[in-house]
Amino acid sequence: MNLDSLSLALYLKSATWLTI
């Protein structure tokens, strides 16, 4: 499992939502 990739994806999603 690549938790780093998952965390990064979730971080980017959160950042996008916060930006909107």
mmCIF file of the N, C-alpha and C atoms, coordinates in Angstrom:
data_MODEL
# 
_entry.id   MODEL 
# 
loop_
_atom_site.group_PDB 
_atom_site.id 
_atom_site.type_symbol 
_atom_site.label_atom_id 
_atom_site.label_alt_id 
_atom_site.label_comp_id 
_atom_site.label_asym_id 
_atom_site.label_entity_id 
_atom_site.label_seq_id 
_atom_site.pdbx_PDB_ins_code 
_atom_site.Cartn_x 
_atom_site.Cartn_y 
_atom_site.Cartn_z 
_atom_site.occupancy 
_atom_site.B_iso_or_equiv 
_atom_site.pdbx_formal_charge 
_atom_site.auth_seq_id 
_atom_site.auth_comp_id 
_atom_site.auth_asym_id 
_atom_site.auth_atom_id 
_atom_site.pdbx_PDB_model_num 
ATOM 1  N N  . MET A 1 1  ? 0.849   -1.213 0.000  1.00 0.00 ? 1  MET A N  1 
ATOM 2  C CA . MET A 1 1  ? 0.000   0.000  0.000  1.00 0.00 ? 1  MET A CA 1 
ATOM 3  C C  . MET A 1 1  ? 0.874   1.248  0.000  1.00 0.00 ? 1  MET A C  1 
ATOM 4  N N  . ASN A 1 2  ? 0.404   2.261  -0.723 1.00 0.00 ? 2  ASN A N  1 
ATOM 5  C CA . ASN A 1 2  ? 1.165   3.503  -0.786 1.00 0.00 ? 2  ASN A CA 1 
ATOM 6  C C  . ASN A 1 2  ? 0.381   4.596  -0.056 1.00 0.00 ? 2  ASN A C  1 
ATOM 7  N N  . LEU A 1 3  ? 0.556   4.657  1.241  1.00 0.00 ? 3  LEU A N  1 
ATOM 8  C CA . LEU A 1 3  ? -0.188  5.644  2.037  1.00 0.00 ? 3  LEU A CA 1 
ATOM 9  C C  . LEU A 1 3  ? 0.208   7.065  1.651  1.00 0.00 ? 3  LEU A C  1 
ATOM 10 N N  . ASP A 1 4  ? 1.470   7.245  1.256  1.00 0.00 ? 4  ASP A N  1 
ATOM 11 C CA . ASP A 1 4  ? 1.928   8.583  0.874  1.00 0.00 ? 4  ASP A CA 1 
ATOM 12 C C  . ASP A 1 4  ? 1.108   9.116  -0.295 1.00 0.00 ? 4  ASP A C  1 
ATOM 13 N N  . SER A 1 5  ? 0.876   8.270  -1.280 1.00 0.00 ? 5  SER A N  1 
ATOM 14 C CA . SER A 1 5  ? 0.118   8.702  -2.457 1.00 0.00 ? 5  SER A CA 1 
ATOM 15 C C  . SER A 1 5  ? -1.311  9.029  -2.058 1.00 0.00 ? 5  SER A C  1 
ATOM 16 N N  . LEU A 1 6  ? -1.887  8.192  -1.195 1.00 0.00 ? 6  LEU A N  1 
ATOM 17 C CA . LEU A 1 6  ? -3.265  8.417  -0.756 1.00 0.00 ? 6  LEU A CA 1 
ATOM 18 C C  . LEU A 1 6  ? -3.360  9.725  0.021  1.00 0.00 ? 6  LEU A C  1 
ATOM 19 N N  . SER A 1 7  ? -2.421  9.941  0.924  1.00 0.00 ? 7  SER A N  1 
ATOM 20 C CA . SER A 1 7  ? -2.416  11.165 1.724  1.00 0.00 ? 7  SER A CA 1 
ATOM 21 C C  . SER A 1 7  ? -2.273  12.388 0.816  1.00 0.00 ? 7  SER A C  1 
ATOM 22 N N  . LEU A 1 8  ? -1.393  12.282 -0.164 1.00 0.00 ? 8  LEU A N  1 
ATOM 23 C CA . LEU A 1 8  ? -1.174  13.397 -1.080 1.00 0.00 ? 8  LEU A CA 1 
ATOM 24 C C  . LEU A 1 8  ? -2.445  13.695 -1.860 1.00 0.00 ? 8  LEU A C  1 
ATOM 25 N N  . ALA A 1 9  ? -3.119  12.652 -2.326 1.00 0.00 ? 9  ALA A N  1 
ATOM 26 C CA . ALA A 1 9  ? -4.351  12.832 -3.091 1.00 0.00 ? 9  ALA A CA 1 
ATOM 27 C C  . ALA A 1 9  ? -5.403  13.513 -2.224 1.00 0.00 ? 9  ALA A C  1 
ATOM 28 N N  . LEU A 1 10 ? -5.549  13.056 -0.994 1.00 0.00 ? 10 LEU A N  1 
ATOM 29 C CA . LEU A 1 10 ? -6.543  13.649 -0.088 1.00 0.00 ? 10 LEU A CA 1 
ATOM 30 C C  . LEU A 1 10 ? -6.178  15.096 0.214  1.00 0.00 ? 10 LEU A C  1 
ATOM 31 N N  . TYR A 1 11 ? -4.888  15.367 0.375  1.00 0.00 ? 11 TYR A N  1 
ATOM 32 C CA . TYR A 1 11 ? -4.435  16.727 0.660  1.00 0.00 ? 11 TYR A CA 1 
ATOM 33 C C  . TYR A 1 11 ? -4.784  17.659 -0.499 1.00 0.00 ? 11 TYR A C  1 
ATOM 34 N N  . LEU A 1 12 ? -4.529  17.188 -1.722 1.00 0.00 ? 12 LEU A N  1 
ATOM 35 C CA . LEU A 1 12 ? -4.824  17.998 -2.901 1.00 0.00 ? 12 LEU A CA 1 
ATOM 36 C C  . LEU A 1 12 ? -6.323  18.250 -2.999 1.00 0.00 ? 12 LEU A C  1 
ATOM 37 N N  . LYS A 1 13 ? -7.137  17.222 -2.692 1.00 0.00 ? 13 LYS A N  1 
ATOM 38 C CA . LYS A 1 13 ? -8.595  17.375 -2.742 1.00 0.00 ? 13 LYS A CA 1 
ATOM 39 C C  . LYS A 1 13 ? -9.032  18.433 -1.740 1.00 0.00 ? 13 LYS A C  1 
ATOM 40 N N  . SER A 1 14 ? -8.511  18.334 -0.520 1.00 0.00 ? 14 SER A N  1 
ATOM 41 C CA . SER A 1 14 ? -8.876  19.281 0.533  1.00 0.00 ? 14 SER A CA 1 
ATOM 42 C C  . SER A 1 14 ? -8.461  20.693 0.126  1.00 0.00 ? 14 SER A C  1 
ATOM 43 N N  . ALA A 1 15 ? -7.265  20.829 -0.407 1.00 0.00 ? 15 ALA A N  1 
ATOM 44 C CA . ALA A 1 15 ? -6.765  22.134 -0.824 1.00 0.00 ? 15 ALA A CA 1 
ATOM 45 C C  . ALA A 1 15 ? -7.668  22.720 -1.900 1.00 0.00 ? 15 ALA A C  1 
ATOM 46 N N  . THR A 1 16 ? -8.112  21.875 -2.824 1.00 0.00 ? 16 THR A N  1 
ATOM 47 C CA . THR A 1 16 ? -8.979  22.343 -3.906 1.00 0.00 ? 16 THR A CA 1 
ATOM 48 C C  . THR A 1 16 ? -10.310 22.823 -3.347 1.00 0.00 ? 16 THR A C  1 
ATOM 49 N N  . TRP A 1 17 ? -10.888 22.057 -2.430 1.00 0.00 ? 17 TRP A N  1 
ATOM 50 C CA . TRP A 1 17 ? -12.177 22.441 -1.829 1.00 0.00 ? 17 TRP A CA 1 
ATOM 51 C C  . TRP A 1 17 ? -12.038 23.751 -1.076 1.00 0.00 ? 17 TRP A C  1 
ATOM 52 N N  . LEU A 1 18 ? -10.917 23.910 -0.344 1.00 0.00 ? 18 LEU A N  1 
ATOM 53 C CA . LEU A 1 18 ? -10.722 25.131 0.436  1.00 0.00 ? 18 LEU A CA 1 
ATOM 54 C C  . LEU A 1 18 ? -10.537 26.331 -0.482 1.00 0.00 ? 18 LEU A C  1 
ATOM 55 N N  . THR A 1 19 ? -9.943  26.092 -1.643 1.00 0.00 ? 19 THR A N  1 
ATOM 56 C CA . THR A 1 19 ? -9.688  27.191 -2.581 1.00 0.00 ? 19 THR A CA 1 
ATOM 57 C C  . THR A 1 19 ? -10.988 27.704 -3.188 1.00 0.00 ? 19 THR A C  1 
ATOM 58 N N  . ILE A 1 20 ? -11.920 26.794 -3.458 1.00 0.00 ? 20 ILE A N  1 
ATOM 59 C CA . ILE A 1 20 ? -13.165 27.175 -4.122 1.00 0.00 ? 20 ILE A CA 1 
ATOM 60 C C  . ILE A 1 20 ? -14.029 28.049 -3.217 1.00 0.00 ? 20 ILE A C  1 
# 
